[in-house]
Amino acid sequence: MMSKPFVLINSAITADGKLSTREKMQIEISSKEDFERVKRLREKFDAIMVGVGTVLADNPSLKGNIIRVVADSGGKTPLNSKVLNGSNRAIIALSERAPRDKRVALEEKAEVLVCGEEKVDLNLLLEKLGSLGISKLMVEGGGTLNWSFFAEELVDQLYTYIGNFVVGGKRAPTLVDGEGVREKEEAFELELSDMQRLGEGVLLKWDVK
Ligand SMILES: NC(=O)c1ccc[n+]([C@@H]2O[C@H](COP(=O)([O-])OP(=O)(O)OC[C@H]3O[C@@H](n4cnc5c(N)ncnc54)[C@H](OP(=O)(O)O)[C@@H]3O)[C@@H](O)[C@H]2O)c1
């Protein structure tokens, strides 16, 4: 059996830890230098993954010479979304609850992998991606998907670019949302491997212990 890919979560957050505004409006957090860094980083990875929440909120094109993967249990990715209509290979991970007609329509646009009954089973998905030859996976959010990667203990590294502004809002998505842990003992420990000023913000590189 092929091994699971190495997983890096790369995200840009505001100084108060948010991924976007309370309206889930995409905001430019990265500096010019950070955009360049992400562009170069993507070249070192085989695939890039986002959750369907990010596709619906931002409609990202996920540019770069890289396979694009969407975790989309219910098959809600719009057929006209950029991720399905670029020049690169796209993979949509569904669960068994995705409606059959949507699955068939998605198969016209992308490779469909069915992993899990209700929610995309990330362990199974990573095994399938590994067997497709994907050995390095970059996860670009959002906060709900990031949580599942941590909760399943599938994250190897976390890179956070912290921008120089505050947006506030208790409902604004944060770097890691989901259920969260109950107490410190359950927290996922990190080790700082590097830090760097990039424009007006700072890049922190963490290894997950
Ligand atoms: N600043 C940044 O770097 C950055 C990057 C990305 C996103 N964002 C922001 O983040 C926000 C979107 O974040 P979000 O948390 O709403 O959405 P998300 O994490 O992108 O997607 C969450 C959705 O993914 C689906 N999913 C499928 N399998 C899953 C699994 N195993 N675990 C968790 N989710 C799974 C779920 O929907 P189903 O159950 O329907 O499948 C879930 O609701 C937007 O505002 C966007 O602008 C910012």
The ligand as an SDF file (V2000), in Angstrom:
LIG
                    3D

 48 52  0  0  0  0  0  0  0  0999 V2000
   -6.5800   33.3040    4.6250 N   0  0  0  0  0  0  0  0  0  0  0  0
   -6.4500   32.1050    4.1220 C   0  0  0  0  0  0  0  0  0  0  0  0
   -5.3140   31.6040    3.9660 O   0  0  0  0  0  0  0  0  0  0  0  0
   -7.6770   31.3070    3.7720 C   0  0  0  0  0  0  0  0  0  0  0  0
   -7.5500   30.0800    3.1150 C   0  0  0  0  0  0  0  0  0  0  0  0
   -8.6890   29.3540    2.8590 C   0  0  0  0  0  0  0  0  0  0  0  0
   -9.9300   29.8100    3.2480 C   0  0  0  0  0  0  0  0  0  0  0  0
  -10.0490   31.0130    3.8560 N   0  0  0  0  0  0  0  0  0  0  0  0
  -11.3660   31.4840    4.3130 C   0  0  0  0  0  0  0  0  0  0  0  0
  -11.9620   30.4600    5.0920 O   0  0  0  0  0  0  0  0  0  0  0  0
  -13.3870   30.5260    4.9470 C   0  0  0  0  0  0  0  0  0  0  0  0
  -13.9100   29.1610    4.6340 C   0  0  0  0  0  0  0  0  0  0  0  0
  -13.6360   28.3010    5.7120 O   0  0  0  0  0  0  0  0  0  0  0  0
  -14.6880   27.2390    6.1910 P   0  0  0  0  0  0  0  0  0  0  0  0
  -14.2300   26.6970    7.4730 O   0  0  0  0  0  0  0  0  0  0  0  0
  -16.0480   27.8460    6.0920 O   0  0  0  0  0  0  0  0  0  0  0  0
  -14.6580   26.1580    5.0250 O   0  0  0  0  0  0  0  0  0  0  0  0
  -13.6080   25.0210    4.5910 P   0  0  0  0  0  0  0  0  0  0  0  0
  -12.8140   24.5620    5.7370 O   0  0  0  0  0  0  0  0  0  0  0  0
  -12.9340   25.4580    3.3550 O   0  0  0  0  0  0  0  0  0  0  0  0
  -14.6170   23.8810    4.1470 O   0  0  0  0  0  0  0  0  0  0  0  0
  -15.3630   23.2280    5.1360 C   0  0  0  0  0  0  0  0  0  0  0  0
  -16.2690   22.2120    4.4980 C   0  0  0  0  0  0  0  0  0  0  0  0
  -15.4910   21.1780    3.8970 O   0  0  0  0  0  0  0  0  0  0  0  0
  -16.2830   20.0200    3.8540 C   0  0  0  0  0  0  0  0  0  0  0  0
  -15.5580   18.8540    4.3050 N   0  0  0  0  0  0  0  0  0  0  0  0
  -15.4910   17.6840    3.6460 C   0  0  0  0  0  0  0  0  0  0  0  0
  -14.8230   16.8010    4.3540 N   0  0  0  0  0  0  0  0  0  0  0  0
  -14.4530   17.3830    5.4960 C   0  0  0  0  0  0  0  0  0  0  0  0
  -13.7590   16.9290    6.6230 C   0  0  0  0  0  0  0  0  0  0  0  0
  -13.2780   15.6890    6.7150 N   0  0  0  0  0  0  0  0  0  0  0  0
  -13.5860   17.7920    7.6270 N   0  0  0  0  0  0  0  0  0  0  0  0
  -14.0340   19.0540    7.5550 C   0  0  0  0  0  0  0  0  0  0  0  0
  -14.7230   19.5490    6.5090 N   0  0  0  0  0  0  0  0  0  0  0  0
  -14.9210   18.7030    5.4830 C   0  0  0  0  0  0  0  0  0  0  0  0
  -17.4810   20.2670    4.8100 C   0  0  0  0  0  0  0  0  0  0  0  0
  -18.6510   20.4860    4.0440 O   0  0  0  0  0  0  0  0  0  0  0  0
  -19.5070   19.2210    3.5700 P   0  0  0  0  0  0  0  0  0  0  0  0
  -19.8540   18.4530    4.8050 O   0  0  0  0  0  0  0  0  0  0  0  0
  -20.6450   19.8200    2.8540 O   0  0  0  0  0  0  0  0  0  0  0  0
  -18.5900   18.5000    2.6910 O   0  0  0  0  0  0  0  0  0  0  0  0
  -17.1260   21.5260    5.5250 C   0  0  0  0  0  0  0  0  0  0  0  0
  -18.2220   22.3050    5.8900 O   0  0  0  0  0  0  0  0  0  0  0  0
  -13.6640   31.5580    3.8910 C   0  0  0  0  0  0  0  0  0  0  0  0
  -14.0800   32.7480    4.4970 O   0  0  0  0  0  0  0  0  0  0  0  0
  -12.3290   31.7580    3.1960 C   0  0  0  0  0  0  0  0  0  0  0  0
  -12.1860   33.0930    2.7140 O   0  0  0  0  0  0  0  0  0  0  0  0
   -8.9470   31.7730    4.1120 C   0  0  0  0  0  0  0  0  0  0  0  0
  1  2  1  0
  2  3  2  0
  2  4  1  0
  4  5  1  0
  4 48  2  0
  5  6  2  0
  6  7  1  0
  7  8  2  0
  8  9  1  0
  8 48  1  0
  9 10  1  0
  9 46  1  0
 10 11  1  0
 11 12  1  0
 11 44  1  0
 12 13  1  0
 13 14  1  0
 14 15  2  0
 14 16  1  0
 14 17  1  0
 17 18  1  0
 18 19  2  0
 18 20  1  0
 18 21  1  0
 21 22  1  0
 22 23  1  0
 23 24  1  0
 23 42  1  0
 24 25  1  0
 25 26  1  0
 25 36  1  0
 26 27  1  0
 26 35  1  0
 27 28  2  0
 28 29  1  0
 29 30  1  0
 29 35  2  0
 30 31  1  0
 30 32  2  0
 32 33  1  0
 33 34  2  0
 34 35  1  0
 36 37  1  0
 36 42  1  0
 37 38  1  0
 38 39  2  0
 38 40  1  0
 38 41  1  0
 42 43  1  0
 44 45  1  0
 44 46  1  0
 46 47  1  0
M  CHG  2   8   1  16  -1
M  END
$$$$
